[in-house]
Amino acid sequence: MPARTAEATWSGSLQEGNGSIKLGSGAYDGPFSFSSRFESGTGTNPEEMIGGALAGCFTMQLSANLSRAGFTVNRVHTTATVHLEKGESGFSISRIDLVNESSVQGVDEAAFKENVEKAKGCIISRALAGVNEIRVDAKLV
């Protein structure tokens, strides 16, 4: 398996500085700042990247599980919301909510939910084991 790379550069102090994040594949190369991370400024942030990684991993895993179980997958769509909160020991990701809508031929609700539960253990989810809670709201459409 290939190793994946990403890089980040930061210049200046935390609040006045700025940085850039670049994915090794070249698929993304853009700015981030204090305001894009802790407020509503433009640019990305590490938490958004984590949300994208988890949504992508869960979506692929659910599709794989359903296909292996013999169902025809039309579409699997997942949105991740990463909750960054300040606690006594500083900022941390307190929770990640995944909202999923899937269109799958021939699957009933019970089989769908079983495959959703299995997909919650995707590679990125296991890497994020330190997150207090990862919630999934999955709907068969």
Secondary structure, DSSP 8 states (H G I E B T S, - for coil): -----EEEEEES-TTT-EEEEEETTSS-EEEEEHHHHHSS-SSB-HHHHHHHHHHHHHHHHHHHHHHHTT-EEEEEEEEEEEEEEEETTEEEEEEEEEEEEEEEET--HHHHHHHHHHHTT-HHHHHTTTSS-EEEEEEE-
